[in-house]
Amino acid sequence: MARRTISIEERIATQEQEVLKAKKKYDAENSKLKELYRKRDEGRKKELLEAIDGSSRSYEEILAFIHSDADKKE
């Protein structure tokens, strides 16, 4: 029984196809992840706006608080 030797060019072509399939899967999964991040951020923004809306603090007080917290991190 003779074994057929696979040329390096055939192996390269096969590997290129495998990489292409993996990249397509990666891109699809990455797109799903980005969509989940977008939905999470959208929910957080809505929650934040509702909290601000229900707060007794003024717009200026809330902004001052946010900016003072950012100043502490620097």
CHARMM-style PDB file with segment names, atoms N, HN, CA, C and O in Angstrom:
ATOM      1  N   MET     1       0.835  -1.160   0.000  1.00  0.00      PROA
ATOM      2  CA  MET     1       0.000   0.000   0.000  1.00  0.00      PROA
ATOM      3  C   MET     1       0.897   1.246   0.000  1.00  0.00      PROA
ATOM      4  O   MET     1       1.679   1.460   0.926  1.00  0.00      PROA
ATOM      5  N   ALA     2       0.775   2.033  -1.018  1.00  0.00      PROA
ATOM      6  HN  ALA     2       0.139   1.859  -1.770  1.00  0.00      PROA
ATOM      7  CA  ALA     2       1.612   3.220  -1.182  1.00  0.00      PROA
ATOM      8  C   ALA     2       0.950   4.413  -0.516  1.00  0.00      PROA
ATOM      9  O   ALA     2      -0.249   4.647  -0.671  1.00  0.00      PROA
ATOM     10  N   ARG     3       1.735   5.145   0.213  1.00  0.00      PROA
ATOM     11  HN  ARG     3       2.708   4.955   0.339  1.00  0.00      PROA
ATOM     12  CA  ARG     3       1.233   6.369   0.839  1.00  0.00      PROA
ATOM     13  C   ARG     3       1.511   7.536  -0.089  1.00  0.00      PROA
ATOM     14  O   ARG     3       2.589   7.656  -0.671  1.00  0.00      PROA
ATOM     15  N   ARG     4       0.526   8.375  -0.207  1.00  0.00      PROA
ATOM     16  HN  ARG     4      -0.350   8.277   0.266  1.00  0.00      PROA
ATOM     17  CA  ARG     4       0.673   9.552  -1.049  1.00  0.00      PROA
ATOM     18  C   ARG     4       1.331  10.644  -0.214  1.00  0.00      PROA
ATOM     19  O   ARG     4       0.883  10.932   0.896  1.00  0.00      PROA
ATOM     20  N   THR     5       2.362  11.237  -0.724  1.00  0.00      PROA
ATOM     21  HN  THR     5       2.726  11.003  -1.626  1.00  0.00      PROA
ATOM     22  CA  THR     5       3.041  12.320  -0.038  1.00  0.00      PROA
ATOM     23  C   THR     5       2.327  13.624  -0.362  1.00  0.00      PROA
ATOM     24  O   THR     5       2.113  13.963  -1.526  1.00  0.00      PROA
ATOM     25  N   ILE     6       1.967  14.339   0.681  1.00  0.00      PROA
ATOM     26  HN  ILE     6       2.141  14.064   1.627  1.00  0.00      PROA
ATOM     27  CA  ILE     6       1.279  15.616   0.506  1.00  0.00      PROA
ATOM     28  C   ILE     6       2.348  16.700   0.391  1.00  0.00      PROA
ATOM     29  O   ILE     6       3.229  16.824   1.242  1.00  0.00      PROA
ATOM     30  N   SER     7       2.248  17.468  -0.668  1.00  0.00      PROA
ATOM     31  HN  SER     7       1.533  17.368  -1.359  1.00  0.00      PROA
ATOM     32  CA  SER     7       3.242  18.519  -0.894  1.00  0.00      PROA
ATOM     33  C   SER     7       3.053  19.656   0.105  1.00  0.00      PROA
ATOM     34  O   SER     7       1.982  19.826   0.687  1.00  0.00      PROA
ATOM     35  N   ILE     8       4.085  20.403   0.280  1.00  0.00      PROA
ATOM     36  HN  ILE     8       4.955  20.265  -0.193  1.00  0.00      PROA
ATOM     37  CA  ILE     8       4.040  21.549   1.191  1.00  0.00      PROA
ATOM     38  C   ILE     8       2.999  22.560   0.716  1.00  0.00      PROA
ATOM     39  O   ILE     8       2.341  23.203   1.535  1.00  0.00      PROA
ATOM     40  N   GLU     9       2.845  22.705  -0.597  1.00  0.00      PROA
ATOM     41  HN  GLU     9       3.379  22.183  -1.262  1.00  0.00      PROA
ATOM     42  CA  GLU     9       1.848  23.647  -1.142  1.00  0.00      PROA
ATOM     43  C   GLU     9       0.432  23.207  -0.772  1.00  0.00      PROA
ATOM     44  O   GLU     9      -0.411  24.044  -0.449  1.00  0.00      PROA
ATOM     45  N   GLU    10       0.168  21.911  -0.817  1.00  0.00      PROA
ATOM     46  HN  GLU    10       0.853  21.231  -1.079  1.00  0.00      PROA
ATOM     47  CA  GLU    10      -1.159  21.402  -0.446  1.00  0.00      PROA
ATOM     48  C   GLU    10      -1.398  21.612   1.052  1.00  0.00      PROA
ATOM     49  O   GLU    10      -2.501  21.966   1.469  1.00  0.00      PROA
ATOM     50  N   ARG    11      -0.373  21.393   1.842  1.00  0.00      PROA
ATOM     51  HN  ARG    11       0.523  21.106   1.504  1.00  0.00      PROA
ATOM     52  CA  ARG    11      -0.505  21.597   3.280  1.00  0.00      PROA
ATOM     53  C   ARG    11      -0.747  23.066   3.606  1.00  0.00      PROA
ATOM     54  O   ARG    11      -1.537  23.393   4.491  1.00  0.00      PROA
ATOM     55  N   ILE    12      -0.065  23.940   2.890  1.00  0.00      PROA
ATOM     56  HN  ILE    12       0.577  23.675   2.171  1.00  0.00      PROA
ATOM     57  CA  ILE    12      -0.268  25.387   3.087  1.00  0.00      PROA
ATOM     58  C   ILE    12      -1.696  25.763   2.721  1.00  0.00      PROA
ATOM     59  O   ILE    12      -2.354  26.491   3.463  1.00  0.00      PROA
ATOM     60  N   ALA    13      -2.179  25.277   1.590  1.00  0.00      PROA
ATOM     61  HN  ALA    13      -1.644  24.685   0.987  1.00  0.00      PROA
ATOM     62  CA  ALA    13      -3.543  25.592   1.148  1.00  0.00      PROA
ATOM     63  C   ALA    13      -4.568  25.098   2.167  1.00  0.00      PROA
ATOM     64  O   ALA    13      -5.538  25.795   2.463  1.00  0.00      PROA
ATOM     65  N   THR    14      -4.353  23.906   2.697  1.00  0.00      PROA
ATOM     66  HN  THR    14      -3.564  23.340   2.456  1.00  0.00      PROA
ATOM     67  CA  THR    14      -5.270  23.355   3.694  1.00  0.00      PROA
ATOM     68  C   THR    14      -5.240  24.201   4.965  1.00  0.00      PROA
ATOM     69  O   THR    14      -6.285  24.509   5.538  1.00  0.00      PROA
ATOM     70  N   GLN    15      -4.065  24.566   5.390  1.00  0.00      PROA
ATOM     71  HN  GLN    15      -3.216  24.317   4.924  1.00  0.00      PROA
ATOM     72  CA  GLN    15      -3.941  25.367   6.612  1.00  0.00      PROA
ATOM     73  C   GLN    15      -4.540  26.752   6.435  1.00  0.00      PROA
ATOM     74  O   GLN    15      -5.140  27.289   7.366  1.00  0.00      PROA
ATOM     75  N   GLU    16      -4.385  27.335   5.253  1.00  0.00      PROA
ATOM     76  HN  GLU    16      -3.898  26.898   4.497  1.00  0.00      PROA
ATOM     77  CA  GLU    16      -5.004  28.638   4.981  1.00  0.00      PROA
ATOM     78  C   GLU    16      -6.521  28.549   5.118  1.00  0.00      PROA
ATOM     79  O   GLU    16      -7.153  29.462   5.650  1.00  0.00      PROA
ATOM     80  N   GLN    17      -7.098  27.463   4.644  1.00  0.00      PROA
ATOM     81  HN  GLN    17      -6.585  26.722   4.212  1.00  0.00      PROA
ATOM     82  CA  GLN    17      -8.548  27.272   4.763  1.00  0.00      PROA
ATOM     83  C   GLN    17      -8.960  27.141   6.230  1.00  0.00      PROA
ATOM     84  O   GLN    17      -9.989  27.682   6.637  1.00  0.00      PROA
ATOM     85  N   GLU    18      -8.172  26.436   7.014  1.00  0.00      PROA
ATOM     86  HN  GLU    18      -7.336  25.996   6.684  1.00  0.00      PROA
ATOM     87  CA  GLU    18      -8.458  26.284   8.442  1.00  0.00      PROA
ATOM     88  C   GLU    18      -8.391  27.628   9.162  1.00  0.00      PROA
ATOM     89  O   GLU    18      -9.230  27.932  10.010  1.00  0.00      PROA
ATOM     90  N   VAL    19      -7.401  28.414   8.821  1.00  0.00      PROA
ATOM     91  HN  VAL    19      -6.719  28.168   8.132  1.00  0.00      PROA
ATOM     92  CA  VAL    19      -7.254  29.735   9.432  1.00  0.00      PROA
ATOM     93  C   VAL    19      -8.432  30.625   9.035  1.00  0.00      PROA
ATOM     94  O   VAL    19      -8.960  31.363   9.866  1.00  0.00      PROA
ATOM     95  N   LEU    20      -8.837  30.557   7.786  1.00  0.00      PROA
ATOM     96  HN  LEU    20      -8.407  29.957   7.111  1.00  0.00      PROA
ATOM     97  CA  LEU    20      -9.973  31.352   7.321  1.00  0.00      PROA
ATOM     98  C   LEU    20     -11.249  30.970   8.066  1.00  0.00      PROA
ATOM     99  O   LEU    20     -12.018  31.844   8.465  1.00  0.00      PROA
ATOM    100  N   LYS    21     -11.481  29.673   8.256  1.00  0.00      PROA
ATOM    101  HN  LYS    21     -10.856  28.962   7.932  1.00  0.00      PROA
ATOM    102  CA  LYS    21     -12.656  29.224   9.007  1.00  0.00      PROA
ATOM    103  C   LYS    21     -12.594  29.723  10.445  1.00  0.00      PROA
ATOM    104  O   LYS    21     -13.592  30.191  10.993  1.00  0.00      PROA
ATOM    105  N   ALA    22     -11.417  29.618  11.050  1.00  0.00      PROA
ATOM    106  HN  ALA    22     -10.607  29.238  10.605  1.00  0.00      PROA
ATOM    107  CA  ALA    22     -11.263  30.062  12.433  1.00  0.00      PROA
ATOM    108  C   ALA    22     -11.486  31.567  12.547  1.00  0.00      PROA
ATOM    109  O   ALA    22     -12.093  32.031  13.512  1.00  0.00      PROA
ATOM    110  N   LYS    23     -11.002  32.331  11.571  1.00  0.00      PROA
ATOM    111  HN  LYS    23     -10.509  31.954  10.787  1.00  0.00      PROA
ATOM    112  CA  LYS    23     -11.178  33.784  11.591  1.00  0.00      PROA
ATOM    113  C   LYS    23     -12.646  34.154  11.455  1.00  0.00      PROA
ATOM    114  O   LYS    23     -13.120  35.069  12.127  1.00  0.00      PROA
ATOM    115  N   LYS    24     -13.367  33.454  10.595  1.00  0.00      PROA
ATOM    116  HN  LYS    24     -12.982  32.711  10.049  1.00  0.00      PROA
ATOM    117  CA  LYS    24     -14.800  33.732  10.438  1.00  0.00      PROA
ATOM    118  C   LYS    24     -15.540  33.451  11.734  1.00  0.00      PROA
ATOM    119  O   LYS    24     -16.416  34.220  12.132  1.00  0.00      PROA
ATOM    120  N   LYS    25     -15.191  32.348  12.396  1.00  0.00      PROA
ATOM    121  HN  LYS    25     -14.480  31.724  12.072  1.00  0.00      PROA
ATOM    122  CA  LYS    25     -15.825  32.026  13.672  1.00  0.00      PROA
ATOM    123  C   LYS    25     -15.457  33.073  14.718  1.00  0.00      PROA
ATOM    124  O   LYS    25     -16.315  33.536  15.470  1.00  0.00      PROA
ATOM    125  N   TYR    26     -14.187  33.441  14.762  1.00  0.00      PROA
ATOM    126  HN  TYR    26     -13.490  33.065  14.151  1.00  0.00      PROA
ATOM    127  CA  TYR    26     -13.741  34.467  15.708  1.00  0.00      PROA
ATOM    128  C   TYR    26     -14.507  35.774  15.480  1.00  0.00      PROA
ATOM    129  O   TYR    26     -14.996  36.385  16.430  1.00  0.00      PROA
ATOM    130  N   ASP    27     -14.606  36.193  14.231  1.00  0.00      PROA
ATOM    131  HN  ASP    27     -14.209  35.697  13.459  1.00  0.00      PROA
ATOM    132  CA  ASP    27     -15.294  37.447  13.909  1.00  0.00      PROA
ATOM    133  C   ASP    27     -16.760  37.386  14.334  1.00  0.00      PROA
ATOM    134  O   ASP    27     -17.293  38.360  14.866  1.00  0.00      PROA
ATOM    135  N   ALA    28     -17.407  36.254  14.103  1.00  0.00      PROA
ATOM    136  HN  ALA    28     -16.973  35.463  13.671  1.00  0.00      PROA
ATOM    137  CA  ALA    28     -18.811  36.102  14.485  1.00  0.00      PROA
ATOM    138  C   ALA    28     -18.966  36.155  16.000  1.00  0.00      PROA
ATOM    139  O   ALA    28     -19.864  36.829  16.506  1.00  0.00      PROA
ATOM    140  N   GLU    29     -18.107  35.458  16.724  1.00  0.00      PROA
ATOM    141  HN  GLU    29     -17.378  34.911  16.314  1.00  0.00      PROA
ATOM    142  CA  GLU    29     -18.173  35.455  18.185  1.00  0.00      PROA
ATOM    143  C   GLU    29     -17.833  36.833  18.750  1.00  0.00      PROA
ATOM    144  O   GLU    29     -18.451  37.270  19.720  1.00  0.00      PROA
ATOM    145  N   ASN    30     -16.868  37.514  18.160  1.00  0.00      PROA
ATOM    146  HN  ASN    30     -16.366  37.159  17.372  1.00  0.00      PROA
ATOM    147  CA  ASN    30     -16.497  38.850  18.597  1.00  0.00      PROA
ATOM    148  C   ASN    30     -17.651  39.830  18.372  1.00  0.00      PROA
ATOM    149  O   ASN    30     -17.883  40.721  19.189  1.00  0.00      PROA
ATOM    150  N   SER    31     -18.356  39.662  17.282  1.00  0.00      PROA
ATOM    151  HN  SER    31     -18.167  38.938  16.619  1.00  0.00      PROA
ATOM    152  CA  SER    31     -19.504  40.511  16.997  1.00  0.00      PROA
ATOM    153  C   SER    31     -20.601  40.302  18.046  1.00  0.00      PROA
ATOM    154  O   SER    31     -21.224  41.264  18.497  1.00  0.00      PROA
ATOM    155  N   LYS    32     -20.833  39.055  18.429  1.00  0.00      PROA
ATOM    156  HN  LYS    32     -20.327  38.274  18.063  1.00  0.00      PROA
ATOM    157  CA  LYS    32     -21.822  38.760  19.477  1.00  0.00      PROA
ATOM    158  C   LYS    32     -21.412  39.412  20.789  1.00  0.00      PROA
ATOM    159  O   LYS    32     -22.249  39.973  21.496  1.00  0.00      PROA
ATOM    160  N   LEU    33     -20.120  39.338  21.116  1.00  0.00      PROA
ATOM    161  HN  LEU    33     -19.440  38.881  20.542  1.00  0.00      PROA
ATOM    162  CA  LEU    33     -19.621  39.926  22.351  1.00  0.00      PROA
ATOM    163  C   LEU    33     -19.807  41.440  22.345  1.00  0.00      PROA
ATOM    164  O   LEU    33     -20.235  42.015  23.345  1.00  0.00      PROA
ATOM    165  N   LYS    34     -19.490  42.083  21.234  1.00  0.00      PROA
ATOM    166  HN  LYS    34     -19.142  41.615  20.422  1.00  0.00      PROA
ATOM    167  CA  LYS    34     -19.665  43.532  21.134  1.00  0.00      PROA
ATOM    168  C   LYS    34     -21.127  43.922  21.301  1.00  0.00      PROA
ATOM    169  O   LYS    34     -21.429  44.939  21.926  1.00  0.00      PROA
ATOM    170  N   GLU    35     -22.032  43.128  20.751  1.00  0.00      PROA
ATOM    171  HN  GLU    35     -21.787  42.302  20.243  1.00  0.00      PROA
ATOM    172  CA  GLU    35     -23.462  43.397  20.879  1.00  0.00      PROA
ATOM    173  C   GLU    35     -23.895  43.263  22.342  1.00  0.00      PROA
ATOM    174  O   GLU    35     -24.699  44.061  22.825  1.00  0.00      PROA
ATOM    175  N   LEU    36     -23.372  42.271  23.040  1.00  0.00      PROA
ATOM    176  HN  LEU    36     -22.719  41.623  22.647  1.00  0.00      PROA
ATOM    177  CA  LEU    36     -23.685  42.108  24.458  1.00  0.00      PROA
ATOM    178  C   LEU    36     -23.164  43.292  25.269  1.00  0.00      PROA
ATOM    179  O   LEU    36     -23.862  43.787  26.154  1.00  0.00      PROA
ATOM    180  N   TYR    37     -21.954  43.748  24.981  1.00  0.00      PROA
ATOM    181  HN  TYR    37     -21.387  43.346  24.262  1.00  0.00      PROA
ATOM    182  CA  TYR    37     -21.421  44.937  25.650  1.00  0.00      PROA
ATOM    183  C   TYR    37     -22.324  46.144  25.387  1.00  0.00      PROA
ATOM    184  O   TYR    37     -22.620  46.917  26.298  1.00  0.00      PROA
ATOM    185  N   ARG    38     -22.755  46.297  24.139  1.00  0.00      PROA
ATOM    186  HN  ARG    38     -22.515  45.669  23.399  1.00  0.00      PROA
ATOM    187  CA  ARG    38     -23.611  47.425  23.783  1.00  0.00      PROA
ATOM    188  C   ARG    38     -24.914  47.382  24.578  1.00  0.00      PROA
ATOM    189  O   ARG    38     -25.363  48.403  25.097  1.00  0.00      PROA
ATOM    190  N   LYS    39     -25.520  46.193  24.671  1.00  0.00      PROA
ATOM    191  HN  LYS    39     -25.155  45.363  24.249  1.00  0.00      PROA
ATOM    192  CA  LYS    39     -26.777  46.055  25.413  1.00  0.00      PROA
ATOM    193  C   LYS    39     -26.569  46.333  26.899  1.00  0.00      PROA
ATOM    194  O   LYS    39     -27.403  46.977  27.537  1.00  0.00      PROA
ATOM    195  N   ARG    40     -25.443  45.841  27.454  1.00  0.00      PROA
ATOM    196  HN  ARG    40     -24.766  45.319  26.936  1.00  0.00      PROA
ATOM    197  CA  ARG    40     -25.151  46.089  28.861  1.00  0.00      PROA
ATOM    198  C   ARG    40     -24.990  47.579  29.109  1.00  0.00      PROA
ATOM    199  O   ARG    40     -25.543  48.115  30.070  1.00  0.00      PROA
ATOM    200  N   ASP    41     -24.240  48.247  28.252  1.00  0.00      PROA
ATOM    201  HN  ASP    41     -23.791  47.812  27.471  1.00  0.00      PROA
ATOM    202  CA  ASP    41     -24.005  49.676  28.419  1.00  0.00      PROA
ATOM    203  C   ASP    41     -25.294  50.469  28.268  1.00  0.00      PROA
ATOM    204  O   ASP    41     -25.513  51.448  28.981  1.00  0.00      PROA
ATOM    205  N   GLU    42     -26.138  50.052  27.350  1.00  0.00      PROA
ATOM    206  HN  GLU    42     -25.960  49.257  26.770  1.00  0.00      PROA
ATOM    207  CA  GLU    42     -27.427  50.714  27.153  1.00  0.00      PROA
ATOM    208  C   GLU    42     -28.274  50.594  28.423  1.00  0.00      PROA
ATOM    209  O   GLU    42     -28.905  51.563  28.846  1.00  0.00      PROA
ATOM    210  N   GLY    43     -28.286  49.419  29.019  1.00  0.00      PROA
ATOM    211  HN  GLY    43     -27.773  48.632  28.675  1.00  0.00      PROA
ATOM    212  CA  GLY    43     -29.025  49.214  30.268  1.00  0.00      PROA
ATOM    213  C   GLY    43     -28.464  50.037  31.410  1.00  0.00      PROA
ATOM    214  O   GLY    43     -29.215  50.589  32.216  1.00  0.00      PROA
ATOM    215  N   ARG    44     -27.147  50.120  31.479  1.00  0.00      PROA
ATOM    216  HN  ARG    44     -26.538  49.672  30.824  1.00  0.00      PROA
ATOM    217  CA  ARG    44     -26.518  50.916  32.528  1.00  0.00      PROA
ATOM    218  C   ARG    44     -26.849  52.391  32.375  1.00  0.00      PROA
ATOM    219  O   ARG    44     -27.120  53.079  33.359  1.00  0.00      PROA
ATOM    220  N   LYS    45     -26.826  52.872  31.146  1.00  0.00      PROA
ATOM    221  HN  LYS    45     -26.606  52.313  30.347  1.00  0.00      PROA
ATOM    222  CA  LYS    45     -27.149  54.282  30.904  1.00  0.00      PROA
ATOM    223  C   LYS    45     -28.584  54.577  31.308  1.00  0.00      PROA
ATOM    224  O   LYS    45     -28.873  55.606  31.917  1.00  0.00      PROA
ATOM    225  N   LYS    46     -29.482  53.657  30.960  1.00  0.00      PROA
ATOM    226  HN  LYS    46     -29.247  52.821  30.465  1.00  0.00      PROA
ATOM    227  CA  LYS    46     -30.894  53.836  31.309  1.00  0.00      PROA
ATOM    228  C   LYS    46     -31.054  53.850  32.828  1.00  0.00      PROA
ATOM    229  O   LYS    46     -31.777  54.682  33.376  1.00  0.00      PROA
ATOM    230  N   GLU    47     -30.382  52.935  33.493  1.00  0.00      PROA
ATOM    231  HN  GLU    47     -29.794  52.259  33.048  1.00  0.00      PROA
ATOM    232  CA  GLU    47     -30.443  52.865  34.956  1.00  0.00      PROA
ATOM    233  C   GLU    47     -29.895  54.151  35.588  1.00  0.00      PROA
ATOM    234  O   GLU    47     -30.461  54.668  36.551  1.00  0.00      PROA
ATOM    235  N   LEU    48     -28.803  54.653  35.042  1.00  0.00      PROA
ATOM    236  HN  LEU    48     -28.343  54.233  34.259  1.00  0.00      PROA
ATOM    237  CA  LEU    48     -28.211  55.880  35.564  1.00  0.00      PROA
ATOM    238  C   LEU    48     -29.147  57.069  35.374  1.00  0.00      PROA
ATOM    239  O   LEU    48     -29.320  57.879  36.285  1.00  0.00      PROA
ATOM    240  N   LEU    49     -29.749  57.172  34.193  1.00  0.00      PROA
ATOM    241  HN  LEU    49     -29.608  56.514  33.453  1.00  0.00      PROA
ATOM    242  CA  LEU    49     -30.677  58.278  33.943  1.00  0.00      PROA
ATOM    243  C   LEU    49     -31.893  58.208  34.868  1.00  0.00      PROA
ATOM    244  O   LEU    49     -32.382  59.235  35.337  1.00  0.00      PROA
ATOM    245  N   GLU    50     -32.373  56.997  35.124  1.00  0.00      PROA
ATOM    246  HN  GLU    50     -31.975  56.163  34.742  1.00  0.00      PROA
ATOM    247  CA  GLU    50     -33.509  56.838  36.036  1.00  0.00      PROA
ATOM    248  C   GLU    50     -33.116  57.239  37.458  1.00  0.00      PROA
ATOM    249  O   GLU    50     -33.907  57.846  38.180  1.00  0.00      PROA
ATOM    250  N   ALA    51     -31.889  56.893  37.853  1.00  0.00      PROA
ATOM    251  HN  ALA    51     -31.247  56.399  37.266  1.00  0.00      PROA
ATOM    252  CA  ALA    51     -31.417  57.263  39.187  1.00  0.00      PROA
ATOM    253  C   ALA    51     -31.282  58.774  39.301  1.00  0.00      PROA
ATOM    254  O   ALA    51     -31.640  59.356  40.326  1.00  0.00      PROA
ATOM    255  N   ILE    52     -30.776  59.401  38.269  1.00  0.00      PROA
ATOM    256  HN  ILE    52     -30.486  58.928  37.437  1.00  0.00      PROA
ATOM    257  CA  ILE    52     -30.640  60.862  38.272  1.00  0.00      PROA
ATOM    258  C   ILE    52     -32.014  61.508  38.316  1.00  0.00      PROA
ATOM    259  O   ILE    52     -32.243  62.471  39.048  1.00  0.00      PROA
ATOM    260  N   ASP    53     -32.924  60.962  37.519  1.00  0.00      PROA
ATOM    261  HN  ASP    53     -32.738  60.180  36.924  1.00  0.00      PROA
ATOM    262  CA  ASP    53     -34.282  61.498  37.456  1.00  0.00      PROA
ATOM    263  C   ASP    53     -34.977  61.421  38.820  1.00  0.00      PROA
ATOM    264  O   ASP    53     -35.723  62.327  39.192  1.00  0.00      PROA
ATOM    265  N   GLY    54     -34.733  60.353  39.552  1.00  0.00      PROA
ATOM    266  HN  GLY    54     -34.127  59.617  39.250  1.00  0.00      PROA
ATOM    267  CA  GLY    54     -35.378  60.177  40.852  1.00  0.00      PROA
ATOM    268  C   GLY    54     -34.614  60.800  42.005  1.00  0.00      PROA
ATOM    269  O   GLY    54     -35.049  60.716  43.154  1.00  0.00      PROA
ATOM    270  N   SER    55     -33.493  61.418  41.718  1.00  0.00      PROA
ATOM    271  HN  SER    55     -33.140  61.486  40.785  1.00  0.00      PROA
ATOM    272  CA  SER    55     -32.652  61.988  42.762  1.00  0.00      PROA
ATOM    273  C   SER    55     -33.146  63.369  43.172  1.00  0.00      PROA
ATOM    274  O   SER    55     -33.757  64.099  42.392  1.00  0.00      PROA
ATOM    275  N   SER    56     -32.857  63.693  44.424  1.00  0.00      PROA
ATOM    276  HN  SER    56     -32.361  63.100  45.058  1.00  0.00      PROA
ATOM    277  CA  SER    56     -33.193  65.039  44.897  1.00  0.00      PROA
ATOM    278  C   SER    56     -32.063  66.023  44.601  1.00  0.00      PROA
ATOM    279  O   SER    56     -32.200  67.224  44.835  1.00  0.00      PROA
ATOM    280  N   ARG    57     -30.953  65.510  44.089  1.00  0.00      PROA
ATOM    281  HN  ARG    57     -30.842  64.535  43.899  1.00  0.00      PROA
ATOM    282  CA  ARG    57     -29.810  66.355  43.760  1.00  0.00      PROA
ATOM    283  C   ARG    57     -30.046  67.085  42.438  1.00  0.00      PROA
ATOM    284  O   ARG    57     -30.771  66.604  41.567  1.00  0.00      PROA
ATOM    285  N   SER    58     -29.423  68.246  42.309  1.00  0.00      PROA
ATOM    286  HN  SER    58     -28.834  68.637  43.016  1.00  0.00      PROA
ATOM    287  CA  SER    58     -29.549  69.012  41.072  1.00  0.00      PROA
ATOM    288  C   SER    58     -28.566  68.477  40.033  1.00  0.00      PROA
ATOM    289  O   SER    58     -27.647  67.724  40.356  1.00  0.00      PROA
ATOM    290  N   TYR    59     -28.770  68.866  38.822  1.00  0.00      PROA
ATOM    291  HN  TYR    59     -29.516  69.478  38.559  1.00  0.00      PROA
ATOM    292  CA  TYR    59     -27.878  68.498  37.715  1.00  0.00      PROA
ATOM    293  C   TYR    59     -26.452  68.932  38.034  1.00  0.00      PROA
ATOM    294  O   TYR    59     -25.503  68.171  37.843  1.00  0.00      PROA
ATOM    295  N   GLU    60     -26.311  70.157  38.522  1.00  0.00      PROA
ATOM    296  HN  GLU    60     -27.082  70.775  38.677  1.00  0.00      PROA
ATOM    297  CA  GLU    60     -24.999  70.697  38.839  1.00  0.00      PROA
ATOM    298  C   GLU    60     -24.321  69.911  39.959  1.00  0.00      PROA
ATOM    299  O   GLU    60     -23.115  69.665  39.906  1.00  0.00      PROA
ATOM    300  N   GLU    61     -25.096  69.517  40.973  1.00  0.00      PROA
ATOM    301  HN  GLU    61     -26.075  69.717  41.016  1.00  0.00      PROA
ATOM    302  CA  GLU    61     -24.538  68.737  42.082  1.00  0.00      PROA
ATOM    303  C   GLU    61     -24.041  67.368  41.596  1.00  0.00      PROA
ATOM    304  O   GLU    61     -22.979  66.898  42.005  1.00  0.00      PROA
ATOM    305  N   ILE    62     -24.809  66.761  40.741  1.00  0.00      PROA
ATOM    306  HN  ILE    62     -25.671  67.143  40.409  1.00  0.00      PROA
ATOM    307  CA  ILE    62     -24.424  65.446  40.218  1.00  0.00      PROA
ATOM    308  C   ILE    62     -23.168  65.555  39.376  1.00  0.00      PROA
ATOM    309  O   ILE    62     -22.259  64.737  39.516  1.00  0.00      PROA
ATOM    310  N   LEU    63     -23.102  66.554  38.502  1.00  0.00      PROA
ATOM    311  HN  LEU    63     -23.841  67.218  38.389  1.00  0.00      PROA
ATOM    312  CA  LEU    63     -21.897  66.744  37.692  1.00  0.00      PROA
ATOM    313  C   LEU    63     -20.683  67.057  38.549  1.00  0.00      PROA
ATOM    314  O   LEU    63     -19.591  66.550  38.295  1.00  0.00      PROA
ATOM    315  N   ALA    64     -20.872  67.889  39.562  1.00  0.00      PROA
ATOM    316  HN  ALA    64     -21.759  68.300  39.768  1.00  0.00      PROA
ATOM    317  CA  ALA    64     -19.763  68.230  40.452  1.00  0.00      PROA
ATOM    318  C   ALA    64     -19.252  66.969  41.154  1.00  0.00      PROA
ATOM    319  O   ALA    64     -18.043  66.785  41.293  1.00  0.00      PROA
ATOM    320  N   PHE    65     -20.152  66.115  41.589  1.00  0.00      PROA
ATOM    321  HN  PHE    65     -21.134  66.265  41.477  1.00  0.00      PROA
ATOM    322  CA  PHE    65     -19.765  64.862  42.235  1.00  0.00      PROA
ATOM    323  C   PHE    65     -18.986  63.966  41.274  1.00  0.00      PROA
ATOM    324  O   PHE    65     -17.949  63.409  41.634  1.00  0.00      PROA
ATOM    325  N   ILE    66     -19.481  63.837  40.083  1.00  0.00      PROA
ATOM    326  HN  ILE    66     -20.323  64.289  39.790  1.00  0.00      PROA
ATOM    327  CA  ILE    66     -18.812  62.984  39.088  1.00  0.00      PROA
ATOM    328  C   ILE    66     -17.426  63.521  38.776  1.00  0.00      PROA
ATOM    329  O   ILE    66     -16.463  62.755  38.727  1.00  0.00      PROA
ATOM    330  N   HSD    67     -17.313  64.815  38.565  1.00  0.00      PROA
ATOM    331  HN  HSD    67     -18.095  65.437  38.605  1.00  0.00      PROA
ATOM    332  CA  HSD    67     -16.020  65.408  38.244  1.00  0.00      PROA
ATOM    333  C   HSD    67     -15.045  65.355  39.410  1.00  0.00      PROA
ATOM    334  O   HSD    67     -13.847  65.167  39.203  1.00  0.00      PROA
ATOM    335  N   SER    68     -15.539  65.518  40.626  1.00  0.00      PROA
ATOM    336  HN  SER    68     -16.513  65.671  40.794  1.00  0.00      PROA
ATOM    337  CA  SER    68     -14.633  65.458  41.778  1.00  0.00      PROA
ATOM    338  C   SER    68     -14.107  64.051  41.973  1.00  0.00      PROA
ATOM    339  O   SER    68     -12.965  63.879  42.398  1.00  0.00      PROA
ATOM    340  N   ASP    69     -14.909  63.040  41.674  1.00  0.00      PROA
ATOM    341  HN  ASP    69     -15.837  63.179  41.329  1.00  0.00      PROA
ATOM    342  CA  ASP    69     -14.469  61.643  41.760  1.00  0.00      PROA
ATOM    343  C   ASP    69     -13.406  61.355  40.702  1.00  0.00      PROA
ATOM    344  O   ASP    69     -12.448  60.626  40.963  1.00  0.00      PROA
ATOM    345  N   ALA    70     -13.572  61.920  39.526  1.00  0.00      PROA
ATOM    346  HN  ALA    70     -14.350  62.512  39.314  1.00  0.00      PROA
ATOM    347  CA  ALA    70     -12.586  61.715  38.452  1.00  0.00      PROA
ATOM    348  C   ALA    70     -11.266  62.390  38.808  1.00  0.00      PROA
ATOM    349  O   ALA    70     -10.201  61.878  38.464  1.00  0.00      PROA
ATOM    350  N   ASP    71     -11.321  63.524  39.485  1.00  0.00      PROA
ATOM    351  HN  ASP    71     -12.187  63.940  39.764  1.00  0.00      PROA
ATOM    352  CA  ASP    71     -10.109  64.239  39.889  1.00  0.00      PROA
ATOM    353  C   ASP    71      -9.285  63.431  40.889  1.00  0.00      PROA
ATOM    354  O   ASP    71      -8.057  63.513  40.887  1.00  0.00      PROA
ATOM    355  N   LYS    72      -9.947  62.656  41.739  1.00  0.00      PROA
ATOM    356  HN  LYS    72     -10.945  62.590  41.741  1.00  0.00      PROA
ATOM    357  CA  LYS    72      -9.247  61.855  42.753  1.00  0.00      PROA
ATOM    358  C   LYS    72      -8.435  60.735  42.114  1.00  0.00      PROA
ATOM    359  O   LYS    72      -7.405  60.337  42.659  1.00  0.00      PROA
ATOM    360  N   LYS    73      -8.871  60.226  40.986  1.00  0.00      PROA
ATOM    361  HN  LYS    73      -9.708  60.550  40.543  1.00  0.00      PROA
ATOM    362  CA  LYS    73      -8.200  59.109  40.318  1.00  0.00      PROA
ATOM    363  C   LYS    73      -6.924  59.547  39.618  1.00  0.00      PROA
ATOM    364  O   LYS    73      -6.055  58.711  39.369  1.00  0.00      PROA
ATOM    365  N   GLU    74      -6.782  60.802  39.296  1.00  0.00      PROA
ATOM    366  HN  GLU    74      -7.488  61.481  39.498  1.00  0.00      PROA
ATOM    367  CA  GLU    74      -5.608  61.293  38.568  1.00  0.00      PROA
ATOM    368  C   GLU    74      -4.449  61.544  39.426  1.00  0.00      PROA
ATOM    369  OT1 GLU    74      -3.398  61.959  38.938  1.00  0.00      PROA
TER     370      GLU     74
END
